[in-house]
Amino acid sequence: MRIVAMSIDLMRRGAWLLVLWLTTPSSAQRPPAPLAYPATRRDRVIDDYFGTKVADPYRWLEQMDSPATTAWVAAQRRLTDRYLGRLPQRAPIERRLTALWNYSRTDVPWREAGRLFFTENSGLQRQPALYVQDTPGDTARLVLDPQQISPDGAIEVGDYAVSPDGRWLAYSLSPGGASASTHVRDLSTGRELGDVLSETTGTACWTFDGGGFFYWRQRPPRPGEDAAAARLEKQYLYHTLGQPAERDRLIHEWQDARYLYCMLSDDGRRAFLVEERGSASWMNTMDLVDPKAPDLSAPLVPLLGDRVARHTPMGTVGDTLYVFTDLDASRGRVIALDLGAGAQARPRAVIPESTDVIQWATVAGDRLAVQYLVNVKSQLRLFTLDGRPAGEVALPGIGALGWPVNGRNSAPEVLYSFTSFLSPGTAYVYDLRTGTSTPFRPPHVPFDPSPYETRQVFYTSKDGTRIPMFITAKKTVRVDGSNPVLLTSYGANGLIEGPDYRPDIPLWLELGGVYAVANVRGGGEYGEEWHRAGTREHKQNSFDDFIAAAQYLVARHYTVPGKIAIYGHSSGGLLIGAVMTQRPDLFAVALPSAGHYDMLRYHKFTVGAGWIPEYGSPDDSLAFGYLSAYSPLQHVRPGVCYPATLLLAADHDNTVVPSHSYKFAAALQAAQRCDQPILLHVTSDASHMYASQTTAIAERADVWAFVAARLGVRVPRGR
């Protein structure tokens, strides 16, 4: 049993010797100021929240397809393009980024029908292609090349699912990375079948005989309902190959699910449907489905249905299901369930909770492979099926295991990847019989990491909490306050910001930059307690932790406020929006990406209501109090000098709708007191988590040219 994460690795490297001058920014480097921002209408919209009046003058920008909004966004794009196009740093930066992106990289393979499937990007392909080979040492064969379907990368191709009998491939097509449709092709001939399902989400889950698959979708809009309105209802259906989609059987409908996925047992006798509620996976339910029931008419069988926690099925051995859970264990443990007992199955302890956090676990051969996090650094430990320690997989150094770690009971191997801030993800096959790891199609990167190093430090936040942070820089970095710094974090949803390779970071290091990653509360670095300490009424902890990280870098003389750039994506974008409005004096450049900046209305769009367990609902008087205390949009104040800001958004983002960025940009432009630019960068044919590789390189070139110009980093025009 396995879950496959098809990710687009958006980064690359190369050997490039640069001469670097760090100087005080001059008028020759920066375009003339102040900028003439597009005229933005202000309406007299005022909401009443429990007796508190809140103005929302840019509400009209929420109508993203209206002629007025379309014209305003077009004007903002023209302004941003003109500004960035005048930066002399941009051309050499894009050349270097293109070189850094140009290396072959392979995702973690997974086993199906006795063969290894994997995705690989040869270098500068817009999207990775799907391949198959019989054994790790065989020659790979091409299965599907997204470039043949979408040469310009405007349509994301992915969510690959091979049927257990090896006959069929289900995959998705998503224009701009959103609104997917599922398609099926014959693996032996490459012929497309007529089975096309619209408005699907996630990866198909085949039944063992290859006769059909489970899939899920958001409830379709009702007649007259706005397609962008918040809808949490999810439907799980079963599609029989060869039958029209209209005849697909509705298995179940969930009223408040954020995400659903399905896993099939190794023997094909059972399927497990997992529902995640809220913005974090700690509110899960698991249901057992009999795929062989006539017309799939048997009801769902709840497993641990009365116990709210994170439950992730790891794999089956006979009638035993192994589950990774934080039930009664905030840092995670492994339990077993007797599937013969059905809904009456009670958890049997296998691997107890420890001081280290369990991130992931899988059944591999006759072992349990468990991924631990020890002070935000990965370990991969092995156990027998009854929970006795059975050794450890030696990792290449200090870094992080990629997601997922794959395995199944029928194969004596663990498939994993390893990465660090200075080395890209490399897939490995660990042989349980010999105890050795073999690289699987390792990458060869045009970047020499030897002059650089990563250090982990700990600093004290506002309330005295000890926070970890990674700092990557030249080994000879001078602590004299002269270094430009990029500081980033995420801090939400229990997600972990561990060591990770980004192909554009070598560019920053070569330019003499320092790269810092703060592990603020709200993430899962120390388990569920760490996560909850940065949620709801405690969300300000995340912002305080991030501000304290910047203060640490200044106090230790790595940098000064005038040389600090900050970046965050999604919930990390909210983090950047909050800290730049709370402490505009502490940062020189802000790069908020796809964030939710209007925390009083975030729940009214697409999947926004699914984040209420994480943030709280502004419709509740108590939650309104703490949300309004930090919501970035409502804390933009006229007459303040805000950092130079490049707001990043994607035109097909149906997760965090881009109107958040539109309204925040309008408010900042109207309020800005000084000549620091406030620019809106809207990427075309992209979504919350997808952009073609060419688009990603161009966007990163815009970002780094902006940062270099504002921090006074000179970039040579030639190699």
BAVO-111726 format. One record per residue (C-alpha): x, y, z; residue in one letter. Coordinates in steps of 0.001 Angstrom, whole numbers, plus 500000, padded with zeros to 6 digits. Example, Ala and Ser with C-alpha at 12.3 -4.5 7.8 and 13.67 -1.06 7.14 Angstrom:
512300495500507800A 513670498940507140S 
//
This chain:
500000500000500000M 501310503452499199R 500502507068498514I 502302508708495615V 502974512443495695A 503576513738492164M 505374516994492765S 506813519426490243I 510353520201491366D 510697523847490401L 514457524349490733M 517965523947489081R 521690524728489250R 525137525192487587G 528691526384488048A 528751530162487790W 531510532402489109L 530179535817490059L 531835538980491176V 529713540489493916L 529561544046495135W 527370544829498128L 526794548559498130T 524351551040499514T 521401551223497079P 521814554114494689S 519484556015492416S 521239554393489457A 520094550961490655Q 516497551809491480R 513811553013489096P 512567556541489750P 510062556934492564A 507363557432493545P 505463555096491244L 502188556153489642A 499884553362490768Y 496726552560488803P 493660554426490023A 491732552215492458T 488110552872493351R 487175553001497030R 483620552029497909D 481757552825501111R 481360549226502264V 481204548829506029I 480550545593507911D 479342545316511474D 481064542579513485Y 479478542309516889F 479230546092517166G 482631546820515589T 482466548654512260K 485026547483509682V 485440549240506339A 486093547148503227D 486539549694500418P 488039547206497956Y 485291544588498214R 484641545006494494W 487985543324493728L 486499540061495004E 484512539924491740Q 487521538577489920M 485892538146486502D 484174541544486428S 485325544033483759P 486433546496486470A 488614543936488275T 490015542566485007T 491011546065483878A 492556546878487272W 494627543658487310V 495788544334483743A 496934547816484755A 498783546422487779Q 500489543850485586R 501656546521483159R 503114548563486012L 504917545537487472T 506228544396484085D 507581547887483323R 509266548127486712Y 510869544687486619L 511778545023482941G 513958548071483737R 516036546183486297L 519468545448484788P 519923542548487215Q 517050540535485770R 518659539206482565A 521809537730484166P 519725536363487035I 517402534557484633E 520379533109482736R 521851531764485956R 518543530386487181L 518024528607483860T 521410526920484311A 520613525986487916L 517303524443486868W 518915522371484114N 519587519019485748Y 517758515710485685S 515740514885488808R 513610511954489770T 510824511626492316D 510468508704494730V 509446505624492702P 506537503414493686W 505785499795492935R 502681498633491091E 502048495306489357A 505641494293490143G 507185497270488325R 508688500579489407L 506970503753488224F 508447507216488678F 508388510745487294T 511503512476486002E 512315515873484531N 515311515738482198S 516299519316482982G 514299522135481453L 511147520250480573Q 508045522201481540R 506711519142483410Q 508193515786484445P 507314512695482430A 506150509302483747L 508434506281483293Y 508466502597484224V 511154499946484664Q 511036496377485904D 513914496544488415T 516058499412489763P 518875498604487333G 516791498251484151D 516391500752481345T 513468503111481882A 510593503230479382R 508485506319478758L 504826505937479765V 503429509447479361L 505047512734478363D 503059515832479436P 504924517888476802Q 502994515994474124Q 499692516916475772I 500532520517476720S 503659521812474939P 503473525195476684D 502813523728480148G 499504525584480512A 497799522299481464I 499139520433484485E 499391516671483938V 499691514422486982G 497913512471489746D 499124509234488127Y 497481506011489308A 498349502614487799V 495803499830488198S 496999496872490361P 496854494565487329D 499175496891485398G 496746497422482513R 495515500980482976W 496769504431483891L 494466507088485318A 495775510654485283Y 494487514210485531S 494560517238483267L 494274520617485000S 494289523900483042P 496471526228485060G 496629523598487810G 492923523839488721A 489563522258487779S 490929518831486900A 489497516105484704S 490486512428485009T 491483510407481922H 492419506755481342V 494824505135478885R 495838501573478049D 499407501019479279L 500192498336476715S 499146500376473659T 499124503984474862G 495555504275473552R 493258506731475324E 489987505272476555L 486741507179476326G 486479507466480116D 486706511168480977V 485477512484484326L 485103516230484883S 485774518370487981E 487691515671489858T 490322516178492550T 493229514041493695G 494447510620492616T 492176507790491478A 492060504635493623C 491735501493491482W 490029498320492559T 492209495212492432F 490743493812489208D 491297497052487283G 487597497252486514G 487199500776487848G 488311503245490467F 487166505431493321F 487527509180492962Y 486315512309494679W 485114515724493711R 483749518852495293Q 479979519043495321R 478944520643492013P 477456524151492316P 473729524213492661R 471685526180490074P 472396529871490544G 475222529248493055E 478482531137492566D 481191528655491587A 483686530573493778A 481464530380496858A 482659528309499801A 481663524665499403R 483085522055501770L 480869519161500727E 482858516380499060K 481491513427497138Q 483181510055496779Y 482158508070493712L 483045504860491899Y 483583504770488147H 483300501532486161T 485501501475483060L 483526501770479854G 480444503259481477Q 479436506923481100P 480284509181484030A 476584509846484585E 476242506267485837R 479022506575488443D 477851505441491857R 477921507929494724L 479525506094497628I 479262508788500255H 479055512555500702E 480908514370503458W 479612517729504630Q 482804519349505892D 485742517438504398A 488757519399503253R 490521516515501557Y 489855512839500861L 492060510027499673Y 491819506279499234C 494300503450499863M 493931499850498743L 495171496903500791S 497956494807499261D 495616491890498640D 492908494099497150G 490211492896499530R 489722496229501221R 489847499929500477A 490292502640503085F 488770506083502652L 490440508792504707V 488721512113505333E 490678515111506552E 488653517858508153R 489882521374508728G 493182522730507515S 495296520086509218A 495250516319509058S 494844515947512812W 491064515720512341M 490788512491510381N 488286509710509997T 488960506335508356M 486315504169506745D 486563500628505439L 485042499815502044V 484489496383500511D 485408496875496814P 483778493526495912K 480377494293497403A 477621494075494768P 477080497572493341D 479255498785496224L 476074498815498244S 477663497826501562A 477787500717504021P 481069502313505041L 482594500744508142V 484080503406510443P 487472502631511981L 488310504476515192L 485276506539514285G 484751507952517759D 488385509030518216R 489322512402516700V 493010512468515757A 495276512081512746R 494991508536511409H 497053507479508372T 496832503877507139P 500368502535506582M 499678499148505037G 498168495744505663T 499577492334506508V 496773489803506243G 493886491069508356D 496020493564510272T 496017497238509358L 498943499299510630Y 498111502937511318V 500281505934512044F 498308508153514443T 498606510854517068D 495690509383519005L 496642509913522667D 500164510749521422A 500802514284520174S 504185513273518686R 502804510179516976G 502795506410517458R 501962503270515461V 498964501091516243I 497422497981514661A 493773497182513990L 492199493758513465D 490132494302510328L 488124491188511051G 486548493081513946A 485323495852511621G 483926498868513443A 484628497165516766Q 488405497023516126A 490364498514518990R 493882499951518681P 496749497672519647R 499963499534520540A 502911498646518282V 505400501550518438I 504886503921521377P 505237507685521397E 508737508993522099S 510410512359522507T 510920512478518723D 508121513248516258V 506894510594513805I 506299512187510390Q 505413509164508293W 505461505391508384A 504891502501505991T 504884498709505849V 507894497487503857A 508361493746503460G 508277492281506964D 509295495567508574R 507777498864509615L 509754501841508268A 509184504904510442V 510314508428509595Q 511245510417512711Y 512021514081513153L 514759514879515680V 515117518641516148N 513778519152512598V 516257516624511100K 515128513277509667S 515889509723510790Q 514542506524509205L 514206503685511705R 513099500083511152L 510961497909513412F 509601494373513294T 505866493962512756L 505398493591516497D 507279496851517185G 510773495701518175R 513653497952516966P 515344496476513885A 517994499010512959G 518178502319511133E 518614503341507496V 521806505404507299A 521080508755505641L 523678510779503680P 523887513566506273G 521856516224508068I 518742516823506043G 515206515693505415A 513440512716503934L 511109513610501102G 507446512664501066W 506438509905500841P 508526506983502079V 507115504138499967N 506876500450500740G 504559497477500601R 504334494123502318N 504997492237499087S 508414493832498375A 511543493744500639P 512530497360500065E 512058500915501268V 511845503647498638L 512730507110499874Y 514397510393498960S 516792512609500854F 517509516319500488T 519259519197502248S 519523522943501744F 522619522361499602L 521743519145497741S 518628518290495716P 516304515419496444G 517856512071495545T 515788508887495432A 517136505704497055Y 516184502040497138V 516980500433500489Y 517247496617500291D 515975495092503544L 517877491862502862R 521316493436502452T 520812496591504531G 522173498841501780T 520799501946500059S 521366502476496335T 520770505841494639P 517995505656492059F 518828507794488997R 520724510396491076P 520862514036489930P 524012515838488806H 523747519488489733V 525763522366488176P 526507523895491574F 529450523390493918D 528119523311497507P 531534522902499156S 532052526624500010P 528755526703501916Y 527324525176505064E 524086524916507024T 524011525586510762R 521107525049513108Q 520677527655515831V 518102528200518564F 516769531579519614Y 514259532878522162T 510848534176521124S 508848536924522825K 507308534607525436D 510578532772526157G 509954529765523888T 513068528237522295R 512719528249518473I 514990526422515982P 516277528048512791M 518522526881509932F 521076529331508506I 522796528521505211T 525646530725503998A 529289530715502992K 531536529037505514K 533507532286505654T 530451534522506134V 531343537761507950R 529197538647510952V 529570542401510524D 525981543286509642G 526743543538505914S 524990540441504583N 521736540454502635P 519364537881504140V 516320536018502882L 514269534839505879L 511357532475505322T 508909530281507225S 505457528698507041Y 504159528020510546G 500681526557510026A 498626523404509502N 501113521251511389G 503405521210508338L 507160520976508828I 509658523397507303E 512671521104507324G 515825521135505195P 514795521391501565D 516535522197498314Y 515312525075496150R 517189525499492851P 517177529277493134D 518859529362496562I 522337528569495112P 521977531817493140L 521385533714496382W 524324532018498096L 526638532775495165E 525617536418495452L 526780536403499061G 523321536075500505G 522302534310503719V 519310531960503637Y 517456531485506933A 514491529181507663V 512710529672510995A 510678526777512441N 507973528890514062V 505033527579516054R 502015526491514038G 504123523916512182G 504595520320513264G 508307520373514083E 507657519186517644Y 504318517476517191G 500735518499517641E 501372520684520687E 503776522822518649W 501134523071515953H 498328524106518264R 500564526702519904A 500366528633516611G 496657528259515841T 493460530189516540R 493855532455519592E 497570531519519701H 498319532533516095K 500228535621517186Q 502902533223518477N 503800532391514858S 504321536059514066F 506256536730517271D 508527533753516530D 509264535067513035F 509938538604514245I 512280537167516899A 514146535272514148A 514874538546512346A 515920540158515607Q 518305537252516276Y 519958537698512871L 520432541398513580V 521659540832517153A 524195538241515936R 525397540736513301H 524498538633510293Y 522614541606508885T 520679544813509583V 516969545556508980P 517785547369505724G 519132544120504256K 516407541650505277I 513993540228502683A 511150537962503865I 509178535354501906Y 506288532982502601G 503749531075500516H 500087530312501316S 499796530307505112S 503367531537504973G 502034534422502872G 499664535273505717L 502697535193508023L 504554537719505848I 501476539938505557G 501083539971509328A 504706540713510261V 505189543403507595M 502168545282508950T 503167544733512584Q 506878545537512190R 507393547404508885P 510603548893510291D 512278545494510638L 512261544410506980F 513481545951503732A 511669543666501264V 508464541636501639A 507505538802499274L 504083537503500355P 502914534723498036S 499323533457497657A 498457534384501207G 495101535020502861H 495305538634503950Y 491633539321504716D 491085537061507704M 487582538438508225L 486364537031504894R 488764534150504112Y 486088531556504886H 483702532831502207K 485629531560499179F 486236528097497665T 487807525885500361V 488389528704502835G 485841527441505352A 487986524330505706G 490592526429507518W 488244527392510344I 489671524688512676P 493108526239512104E 492248529936512354Y 488774530244513864G 485676531765512274S 485151535543512124P 481440534771512518D 482222533821516120D 482616536816518448S 485604535350520308L 487438534384517105A 486650537762515537F 488575539367518362G 491843537565517712Y 491468537464513921L 490863541197513693S 493877541757515946A 496266540550513215Y 494384540340509875S 496907542009507515P 494381543839505319L 492705545563508250Q 496080546611509710H 497367548605506756V 497674552159508079R 498022555374506033P 501238557272506509G 503398554219507274V 506516553352505279C 506058549687504392Y 508861547501503005P 509339547266499260A 506721544647498447T 506189542240495566L 502874540444496094L 502824537109494256L 499535535602493055A 498388533052490456A 495460533604488122D 494085530031488507H 494447529784492279D 491215528245493568N 492691527429496974T 493533530940498193V 491663533129495734V 493851535931494287P 491385538608495417S 493219538447498779H 496337539731497012S 494379542278494967Y 492799543887498035K 496037543841500034F 497973545442497151A 495342548157496744A 495405548964500465A 499216549062500644L 499531551260497564Q 497017553745498955A 498701553839502372A 502390553846501403Q 504170556945502765R 507629556477501235C 509030555605497824D 509334551860498500Q 507379550195495660P 504257548089496206I 503820545801493185L 501368543029492301L 502788540088490317H 500083537805488855V 501385534642487160T 499345533301484238S 498327529669483765D 499352528849487332A 497548527785490494S 498254527546494208H 500820524759493825M 501454524574490081Y 503424526520487511A 505238525089484516S 508993525060484891Q 509494527849482348T 506953529986484181T 508590529193487534A 512030530276486308I 510658533539484945A 508821534278488204E 511906533503490310R 513964535813488056A 511471538601488740D 511634537958492484V 515424537854492765W 515899540890490501A 513513542802492766F 515335541647495901V 518768542423494470A 517710545913493424A 516142546790496770R 518945545340498929L 521739546797496825G 523146543511495537V 524936544073492238R 524794541248489700V 527304541114486816P 525647541240483416R 527770538489481916G 529154535147483037R 
//
